[in-house]
Every structure is written in C-alpha cells, then in structure tokens.
Amino acid sequence: MAIRITDDCINCEACEPACPNNAIYAPDEAWKMSDGTTIKDDKEREDGGFSDEFFYIATDKCTECIGFHEEPQCAAVCPVDCCVPDEDNVETDDELLVKKDKLHL
C-alpha cells in the first residue's frame, strides 16, 4: 500500500529528499508524474493525495520504497511519525515492484 502523510505533519521537509520516486510534494504544489521518473507526463495534478496544508505523497508514484530500500524512507526520516500506511491504497509487493519499474525504465 502507499504511504500517506497525516495532518500531524510539521512541514519540516525531511521526507521530500528521501523519496526515491519524487512522490512527496510541498503544500499547494501540484504533482507531475514526470518529476524524478522516466515518464514523460508533465501534466500537473491535484489528485492522489494533494494537500494545501502539509506535505503530501502522490499515491500514483509511491512504491513504499520497494526495490530501493528495506523500509519507506519518508517514515524512517520523519521526526513526528506522520508517514503511515494508506489503508485506502493497498498494493502487494509485486504490484509495487511493477509500479517502480514503470516509473524508472
């Protein structure tokens, strides 16, 4: 499943550079599939986790760091433990690996 950032976020920005998929965005920043991936889609989006109050994770780009690290890096570096599993977006490890491969051809 994807990771989400709760409203306990203090906007410290620690998680953003830790994400290997560039799936974490600042408040009010629309996300793009092409940011940090090999996908050539520059359409700005405000779905998939958008927040105007705190950092958020674009669900379509989150792979829980499967294929990169042993654990989600956002959760590992978060000082307030607000990066948690997103129960609304459950995916198997195999599905996450396929997503990772699509993002990074």
LUMLUM-895443 format. One record per residue: x, y, z of N, C-alpha, C in turn; residue in one letter; residue number from 1. Coordinates in pm, 1 decimal. Layout:
N
{nX = X&nY = Y&nZ = Z&caX = X&caY = Y&caZ = Z&cX = X&cY = Y&cZ = Z&aa = A&i = NUM}
...
This chain:
105
{nX = 83.8&nY = -118.5&nZ = 0.0&caX = 0.0&caY = 0.0&caZ = 0.0&cX = 87.3&cY = 123.5&cZ = 0.0&aa = M&i = 1}
{nX = 33.4&nY = 229.3&nZ = -46.3&caX = 106.8&caY = 355.6&caZ = -48.2&cX = 119.6&cY = 409.1&cZ = 94.5&aa = A&i = 2}
{nX = 203.0&nY = 506.6&nZ = 108.2&caX = 218.5&caY = 576.6&caZ = 235.7&cX = 144.8&cY = 709.5&cZ = 222.9&aa = I&i = 3}
{nX = 90.3&nY = 758.1&nZ = 333.0&caX = 27.8&caY = 889.6&caZ = 334.7&cX = 86.9&cY = 969.6&cZ = 448.9&aa = R&i = 4}
{nX = 74.1&nY = 1099.6&nZ = 438.9&caX = 122.4&caY = 1189.4&caZ = 543.9&cX = 0.8&cY = 1243.1&cZ = 616.5&aa = I&i = 5}
{nX = -0.1&nY = 1227.3&nZ = 747.3&caX = -114.2&caY = 1271.3&caZ = 827.4&cX = -107.1&cY = 1421.5&cZ = 854.5&aa = T&i = 6}
{nX = -214.1&nY = 1473.4&nZ = 910.8&caX = -217.7&caY = 1616.6&caZ = 941.8&cX = -131.6&cY = 1652.4&cZ = 1063.3&aa = D&i = 7}
{nX = -57.3&nY = 1555.6&nZ = 1117.2&caX = 40.9&caY = 1584.2&caZ = 1222.5&cX = 171.1&cY = 1639.3&cZ = 1164.3&aa = D&i = 8}
{nX = 179.1&nY = 1643.0&nZ = 1031.7&caX = 298.6&caY = 1691.1&caZ = 962.3&cX = 333.2&cY = 1833.6&cZ = 1007.9&aa = C&i = 9}
{nX = 462.9&nY = 1855.0&nZ = 1034.3&caX = 509.7&caY = 1987.5&caZ = 1076.6&cX = 580.2&cY = 2060.9&cZ = 961.6&aa = I&i = 10}
{nX = 569.4&nY = 2005.8&nZ = 840.8&caX = 629.2&caY = 2066.9&caZ = 721.4&cX = 779.0&cY = 2090.7&cZ = 735.6&aa = N&i = 11}
{nX = 847.8&nY = 1992.2&nZ = 792.7&caX = 992.4&caY = 2005.4&caZ = 812.6&cX = 1072.6&cY = 1976.8&cZ = 686.2&aa = C&i = 12}
{nX = 1010.0&nY = 1914.5&nZ = 586.5&caX = 1071.3&caY = 1882.7&caZ = 457.6&cX = 1169.6&cY = 1766.7&cZ = 461.9&aa = E&i = 13}
{nX = 1182.7&nY = 1695.8&nZ = 572.4&caX = 1278.9&caY = 1586.0&caZ = 581.7&cX = 1245.6&cY = 1472.0&cZ = 485.8&aa = A&i = 14}
{nX = 1118.7&nY = 1447.4&nZ = 463.2&caX = 1077.0&caY = 1334.5&caZ = 380.1&cX = 1098.1&cY = 1357.0&cZ = 231.6&aa = C&i = 15}
{nX = 1084.3&nY = 1478.5&nZ = 185.5&caX = 1086.4&caY = 1506.8&caZ = 41.7&cX = 1213.5&cY = 1457.0&cZ = -27.7&aa = E&i = 16}
{nX = 1333.4&nY = 1491.4&nZ = 19.1&caX = 1453.4&caY = 1444.3&caZ = -50.0&cX = 1480.6&cY = 1295.3&cZ = -29.7&aa = P&i = 17}
{nX = 1417.3&nY = 1233.7&nZ = 68.0&caX = 1439.7&caY = 1091.7&caZ = 96.5&cX = 1365.7&cY = 999.6&cZ = 0.3&aa = A&i = 18}
{nX = 1267.3&nY = 1051.2&nZ = -71.7&caX = 1182.7&caY = 968.3&caZ = -158.2&cX = 1251.7&cY = 937.4&cZ = -290.9&aa = C&i = 19}
{nX = 1275.2&nY = 808.7&nZ = -322.3&caX = 1341.0&caY = 774.1&caZ = -448.3&cX = 1252.0&cY = 793.9&cZ = -571.0&aa = P&i = 20}
{nX = 1122.8&nY = 814.1&nZ = -550.7&caX = 1029.3&caY = 832.4&caZ = -662.1&cX = 986.3&cY = 977.1&cZ = -681.1&aa = N&i = 21}
{nX = 1040.0&nY = 1067.9&nZ = -602.0&caX = 996.2&caY = 1207.4&caZ = -605.2&cX = 844.1&cY = 1215.4&cZ = -595.5&aa = N&i = 22}
{nX = 787.7&nY = 1139.5&nZ = -501.8&caX = 642.3&caY = 1132.8&caZ = -484.7&cX = 592.1&cY = 1227.3&cZ = -376.4&aa = A&i = 23}
{nX = 681.7&nY = 1297.6&nZ = -308.2&caX = 642.3&caY = 1384.2&caZ = -197.0&cX = 652.2&cY = 1529.4&cZ = -240.4&aa = I&i = 24}
{nX = 544.3&nY = 1602.5&nZ = -211.5&caX = 533.1&caY = 1741.1&caZ = -256.4&cX = 496.0&cY = 1833.7&cZ = -142.1&aa = Y&i = 25}
{nX = 536.6&nY = 1958.3&nZ = -157.0&caX = 505.8&caY = 2062.2&caZ = -58.7&cX = 358.3&cY = 2101.5&cZ = -68.6&aa = A&i = 26}
{nX = 306.2&nY = 2159.8&nZ = 37.8&caX = 167.1&caY = 2205.6&caZ = 34.2&cX = 143.4&cY = 2298.4&cZ = -84.9&aa = P&i = 27}
{nX = 29.0&nY = 2283.4&nZ = -147.6&caX = -12.5&caY = 2364.9&caZ = -261.7&cX = 67.4&cY = 2340.6&cZ = -389.5&aa = D&i = 28}
{nX = 161.9&nY = 2247.5&nZ = -388.5&caX = 239.0&caY = 2217.6&caZ = -508.5&cX = 172.4&cY = 2101.4&cZ = -581.9&aa = E&i = 29}
{nX = 128.4&nY = 2125.7&nZ = -704.5&caX = 68.3&caY = 2018.7&caZ = -783.4&cX = 178.5&cY = 1921.8&cZ = -827.3&aa = A&i = 30}
{nX = 147.3&nY = 1794.5&nZ = -827.4&caX = 247.5&caY = 1695.3&caZ = -864.0&cX = 240.3&cY = 1658.8&cZ = -1011.4&aa = W&i = 31}
{nX = 354.9&nY = 1607.3&nZ = -1061.5&caX = 365.3&caY = 1561.3&caZ = -1200.3&cX = 426.2&cY = 1421.4&cZ = -1200.4&aa = K&i = 32}
{nX = 374.7&nY = 1336.0&nZ = -1286.3&caX = 428.9&caY = 1201.1&caZ = -1297.5&cX = 574.7&cY = 1205.1&cZ = -1341.2&aa = M&i = 33}
{nX = 613.4&nY = 1303.7&nZ = -1420.2&caX = 749.6&caY = 1311.4&caZ = -1474.6&cX = 854.1&cY = 1355.7&cZ = -1372.2&aa = S&i = 34}
{nX = 813.6&nY = 1413.4&nZ = -1261.8&caX = 910.4&caY = 1459.2&caZ = -1161.0&cX = 989.4&cY = 1340.7&cZ = -1105.4&aa = D&i = 35}
{nX = 1117.1&nY = 1333.6&nZ = -1138.6&caX = 1204.5&caY = 1230.9&caZ = -1084.1&cX = 1182.8&cY = 1091.7&cZ = -1139.0&aa = G&i = 36}
{nX = 1111.6&nY = 1078.8&nZ = -1250.3&caX = 1088.4&caY = 948.4&caZ = -1311.7&cX = 1126.8&cY = 955.5&cZ = -1459.2&aa = T&i = 37}
{nX = 1116.4&nY = 842.7&nZ = -1527.8&caX = 1143.7&caY = 842.1&caZ = -1671.1&cX = 1016.7&cY = 862.0&cZ = -1753.2&aa = T&i = 38}
{nX = 904.9&nY = 879.8&nZ = -1687.0&caX = 777.5&caY = 902.1&caZ = -1755.9&cX = 773.3&cY = 1045.8&cZ = -1807.0&aa = I&i = 39}
{nX = 726.4&nY = 1065.2&nZ = -1927.9&caX = 727.1&caY = 1197.1&caZ = -1990.5&cX = 591.8&cY = 1267.2&cZ = -1979.5&aa = K&i = 40}
{nX = 529.5&nY = 1261.5&nZ = -1864.7&caX = 398.1&caY = 1321.7&caZ = -1843.2&cX = 413.7&cY = 1443.1&cZ = -1752.3&aa = D&i = 41}
{nX = 405.1&nY = 1564.2&nZ = -1809.4&caX = 424.2&caY = 1687.0&caZ = -1732.4&cX = 293.9&cY = 1751.0&cZ = -1685.0&aa = D&i = 42}
{nX = 182.3&nY = 1681.1&nZ = -1699.9&caX = 54.4&caY = 1735.9&caZ = -1656.2&cX = 54.5&cY = 1753.2&cZ = -1503.8&aa = K&i = 43}
{nX = 23.0&nY = 1875.1&nZ = -1458.7&caX = 13.3&caY = 1898.9&caZ = -1314.8&cX = -116.8&cY = 1841.8&cZ = -1262.7&aa = E&i = 44}
{nX = -107.9&nY = 1776.7&nZ = -1146.2&caX = -225.1&caY = 1712.3&caZ = -1087.4&cX = -246.2&cY = 1759.5&cZ = -944.3&aa = R&i = 45}
{nX = -370.6&nY = 1757.6&nZ = -903.8&caX = -404.2&caY = 1790.2&caZ = -765.3&cX = -483.9&cY = 1676.7&cZ = -702.1&aa = E&i = 46}
{nX = -475.3&nY = 1557.5&nZ = -762.4&caX = -541.6&caY = 1440.9&caZ = -705.6&cX = -434.8&cY = 1349.4&cZ = -645.8&aa = D&i = 47}
{nX = -474.2&nY = 1236.0&nZ = -594.8&caX = -376.8&caY = 1139.9&caZ = -545.5&cX = -304.6&cY = 1183.2&cZ = -421.1&aa = G&i = 48}
{nX = -368.0&nY = 1259.0&nZ = -335.1&caX = -309.0&caY = 1296.4&caZ = -207.4&cX = -285.6&cY = 1444.3&cZ = -188.8&aa = G&i = 49}
{nX = -318.7&nY = 1526.9&nZ = -284.9&caX = -290.8&caY = 1670.9&caZ = -277.4&cX = -337.0&cY = 1732.2&cZ = -145.0&aa = F&i = 50}
{nX = -257.0&nY = 1821.3&nZ = -91.4&caX = -290.3&caY = 1891.8&caZ = 32.3&cX = -248.0&cY = 2037.4&cZ = 19.4&aa = S&i = 51}
{nX = -327.1&nY = 2126.1&nZ = 74.0&caX = -288.5&caY = 2266.9&caZ = 75.1&cX = -239.0&cY = 2310.6&cZ = 213.2&aa = D&i = 52}
{nX = -222.6&nY = 2213.1&nZ = 305.1&caX = -180.4&caY = 2246.3&caZ = 441.5&cX = -47.0&cY = 2185.9&cZ = 482.1&aa = E&i = 53}
{nX = -17.8&nY = 2065.8&nZ = 432.7&caX = 104.8&caY = 1998.5&caZ = 473.1&cX = 157.2&cY = 1914.0&cZ = 357.5&aa = F&i = 54}
{nX = 281.4&nY = 1867.0&nZ = 369.9&caX = 340.0&caY = 1784.1&caZ = 265.6&cX = 248.7&cY = 1665.4&cZ = 238.9&aa = F&i = 55}
{nX = 253.3&nY = 1615.1&nZ = 115.9&caX = 169.4&caY = 1501.7&caZ = 80.5&cX = 243.5&cY = 1409.3&cZ = -15.6&aa = Y&i = 56}
{nX = 192.1&nY = 1287.4&nZ = -28.0&caX = 251.8&caY = 1187.1&caZ = -115.4&cX = 156.7&cY = 1161.0&cZ = -230.9&aa = I&i = 57}
{nX = 206.4&nY = 1171.4&nZ = -353.1&caX = 127.6&caY = 1138.2&caZ = -471.9&cX = 116.6&cY = 985.4&cZ = -478.0&aa = A&i = 58}
{nX = 0.1&nY = 934.7&nZ = -448.6&caX = -23.6&caY = 790.9&caZ = -439.3&cX = 22.4&cY = 715.9&cZ = -563.8&aa = T&i = 59}
{nX = 0.4&nY = 772.5&nZ = -680.6&caX = 36.9&caY = 704.8&caZ = -805.2&cX = 187.3&cY = 684.8&cZ = -820.7&aa = D&i = 60}
{nX = 266.8&nY = 755.3&nZ = -742.0&caX = 411.6&caY = 744.0&caZ = -752.0&cX = 474.7&cY = 671.2&cZ = -633.4&aa = K&i = 61}
{nX = 397.2&nY = 645.5&nZ = -529.2&caX = 452.5&caY = 584.0&caZ = -408.0&cX = 463.6&cY = 432.9&cZ = -425.1&aa = C&i = 62}
{nX = 583.2&nY = 381.6&nZ = -400.4&caX = 608.0&caY = 237.5&caZ = -404.8&cX = 652.4&cY = 184.2&cZ = -269.1&aa = T&i = 63}
{nX = 633.9&nY = 263.8&nZ = -164.2&caX = 680.8&caY = 227.5&caZ = -29.6&cX = 830.2&cY = 197.3&cZ = -29.2&aa = E&i = 64}
{nX = 901.2&nY = 248.8&nZ = -127.4&caX = 1045.3&caY = 229.7&caZ = -145.0&cX = 1081.9&cY = 85.5&cZ = -179.0&aa = C&i = 65}
{nX = 981.9&nY = 3.4&nZ = -215.1&caX = 1007.7&caY = -133.7&caZ = -258.8&cX = 1099.4&cY = -127.7&cZ = -382.6&aa = I&i = 66}
{nX = 1204.4&nY = -208.2&nZ = -381.2&caX = 1300.5&caY = -208.0&caZ = -491.3&cX = 1413.9&cY = -109.2&cZ = -470.6&aa = G&i = 67}
{nX = 1403.1&nY = -26.8&nZ = -368.4&caX = 1507.7&caY = 71.0&caZ = -336.6&cX = 1564.4&cY = 48.5&cZ = -196.7&aa = F&i = 68}
{nX = 1475.4&nY = 37.0&nZ = -98.2&caX = 1516.2&caY = 29.7&caZ = 42.7&cX = 1433.4&cY = -75.1&cZ = 116.0&aa = H&i = 69}
{nX = 1477.2&nY = -109.9&nZ = 234.9&caX = 1407.5&caY = -208.9&caZ = 317.5&cX = 1279.4&cY = -154.4&cZ = 381.3&aa = E&i = 70}
{nX = 1269.9&nY = -22.4&nZ = 393.5&caX = 1153.3&caY = 40.0&caZ = 454.9&cX = 1126.0&cY = 173.8&cZ = 386.5&aa = E&i = 71}
{nX = 1003.4&nY = 224.6&nZ = 397.8&caX = 973.3&caY = 356.0&caZ = 339.5&cX = 1063.1&cY = 463.5&cZ = 401.9&aa = P&i = 72}
{nX = 1137.0&nY = 532.0&nZ = 317.8&caX = 1232.1&caY = 631.0&caZ = 366.8&cX = 1165.1&cY = 752.6&cZ = 429.6&aa = Q&i = 73}
{nX = 1047.5&nY = 789.4&nZ = 380.8&caX = 976.5&caY = 902.8&caZ = 441.0&cX = 946.9&cY = 873.8&cZ = 587.9&aa = C&i = 74}
{nX = 900.2&nY = 752.0&nZ = 616.1&caX = 869.2&caY = 713.9&caZ = 754.3&cX = 996.5&cY = 706.4&cZ = 838.3&aa = A&i = 75}
{nX = 1105.7&nY = 661.1&nZ = 777.4&caX = 1232.1&caY = 647.1&caZ = 850.2&cX = 1289.2&cY = 781.7&cZ = 895.4&aa = A&i = 76}
{nX = 1268.6&nY = 886.0&nZ = 814.8&caX = 1327.8&caY = 1015.9&caZ = 848.5&cX = 1230.5&cY = 1111.8&cZ = 917.0&aa = V&i = 77}
{nX = 1103.5&nY = 1079.7&nZ = 921.5&caX = 1003.3&caY = 1171.4&caZ = 977.2&cX = 1019.9&cY = 1186.1&cZ = 1128.2&aa = C&i = 78}
{nX = 1040.1&nY = 1308.9&nZ = 1176.4&caX = 1059.9&caY = 1329.5&caZ = 1320.4&cX = 931.8&cY = 1319.9&cZ = 1403.0&aa = P&i = 79}
{nX = 815.6&nY = 1323.2&nZ = 1339.7&caX = 689.5&caY = 1317.1&caZ = 1415.5&cX = 605.4&cY = 1195.0&cZ = 1377.4&aa = V&i = 80}
{nX = 664.1&nY = 1101.1&nZ = 1304.9&caX = 597.7&caY = 975.8&caZ = 1267.8&cX = 462.0&cY = 996.5&cZ = 1201.8&aa = D&i = 81}
{nX = 456.4&nY = 1087.8&nZ = 1105.9&caX = 328.7&caY = 1114.1&caZ = 1037.7&cX = 320.9&cY = 1049.1&cZ = 900.3&aa = C&i = 82}
{nX = 420.9&nY = 971.2&nZ = 861.4&caX = 417.1&caY = 896.0&caZ = 736.0&cX = 372.8&cY = 754.2&cZ = 770.3&aa = C&i = 83}
{nX = 249.5&nY = 724.3&nZ = 735.2&caX = 187.0&caY = 598.7&caZ = 776.8&cX = 128.1&cY = 526.2&cZ = 656.3&aa = V&i = 84}
{nX = 104.5&nY = 394.5&nZ = 669.1&caX = 40.9&caY = 321.7&caZ = 558.6&cX = -95.9&cY = 380.6&cZ = 525.0&aa = P&i = 85}
{nX = -123.7&nY = 387.5&nZ = 396.6&caX = -251.6&caY = 440.4&caZ = 347.9&cX = -346.5&cY = 323.0&cZ = 326.0&aa = D&i = 86}
{nX = -434.7&nY = 300.7&nZ = 421.0&caX = -527.6&caY = 187.7&caZ = 416.8&cX = -621.9&cY = 194.3&cZ = 296.6&aa = E&i = 87}
{nX = -637.1&nY = 310.3&nZ = 236.4&caX = -724.9&caY = 326.0&caZ = 119.9&cX = -655.4&cY = 290.2&cZ = -11.3&aa = D&i = 88}
{nX = -525.1&nY = 266.4&nZ = -6.5&caX = -448.1&caY = 235.2&caZ = -127.5&cX = -355.7&cY = 116.7&cZ = -101.1&aa = N&i = 89}
{nX = -414.1&nY = -1.2&nZ = -92.2&caX = -339.0&caY = -122.4&caZ = -61.6&cX = -289.0&cY = -187.1&cZ = -190.3&aa = V&i = 90}
{nX = -157.4&nY = -217.7&nZ = -194.5&caX = -95.6&caY = -284.2&caZ = -307.9&cX = 0.6&cY = -390.4&cZ = -255.6&aa = E&i = 91}
{nX = 14.9&nY = -500.3&nZ = -327.8&caX = 109.7&caY = -603.9&caZ = -288.9&cX = 251.5&cY = -560.2&cZ = -323.9&aa = T&i = 92}
{nX = 349.6&nY = -631.1&nZ = -270.0&caX = 488.7&caY = -601.1&caZ = -303.9&cX = 511.7&cY = -617.4&cZ = -453.8&aa = D&i = 93}
{nX = 450.1&nY = -720.2&nZ = -513.4&caX = 465.1&caY = -741.0&caZ = -657.8&cX = 408.0&cY = -623.5&cZ = -736.5&aa = D&i = 94}
{nX = 291.6&nY = -573.8&nZ = -695.8&caX = 231.4&caY = -457.8&caZ = -763.6&cX = 319.0&cY = -334.6&cZ = -747.9&aa = E&i = 95}
{nX = 378.3&nY = -317.4&nZ = -629.8&caX = 465.7&caY = -203.0&caZ = -605.9&cX = 592.9&cY = -212.4&cZ = -689.7&aa = L&i = 96}
{nX = 646.3&nY = -332.3&nZ = -708.8&caX = 764.8&caY = -350.5&caZ = -793.7&cX = 732.9&cY = -318.0&cZ = -939.7&aa = L&i = 97}
{nX = 614.8&nY = -356.6&nZ = -986.2&caX = 573.3&caY = -323.6&caZ = -1122.2&cX = 562.2&cY = -171.9&cZ = -1137.1&aa = V&i = 98}
{nX = 502.9&nY = -106.8&nZ = -1038.0&caX = 490.8&caY = 39.7&caZ = -1041.2&cX = 629.3&cY = 104.4&cZ = -1044.4&aa = K&i = 99}
{nX = 720.5&nY = 55.2&nZ = -961.4&caX = 857.1&caY = 107.9&caZ = -957.4&cX = 922.8&cY = 95.0&cZ = -1094.4&aa = K&i = 100}
{nX = 905.2&nY = -22.1&nZ = -1156.8&caX = 965.7&caY = -43.3&caZ = -1289.5&cX = 905.7&cY = 50.1&cZ = -1394.0&aa = D&i = 101}
{nX = 777.9&nY = 80.0&nZ = -1385.3&caX = 714.8&caY = 172.8&caZ = -1480.2&cX = 766.2&cY = 315.2&cZ = -1459.6&aa = K&i = 102}
{nX = 792.4&nY = 351.5&nZ = -1334.6&caX = 839.8&caY = 486.1&caZ = -1305.0&cX = 984.7&cY = 507.0&cZ = -1345.9&aa = L&i = 103}
{nX = 1062.3&nY = 399.5&nZ = -1342.8&caX = 1206.8&caY = 410.4&caZ = -1366.4&cX = 1251.7&cY = 309.0&cZ = -1470.1&aa = H&i = 104}
{nX = 1214.4&nY = 331.2&nZ = -1593.9&caX = 1253.9&caY = 240.5&caZ = -1703.2&cX = 1402.0&cY = 243.9&cZ = -1727.6&aa = L&i = 105}
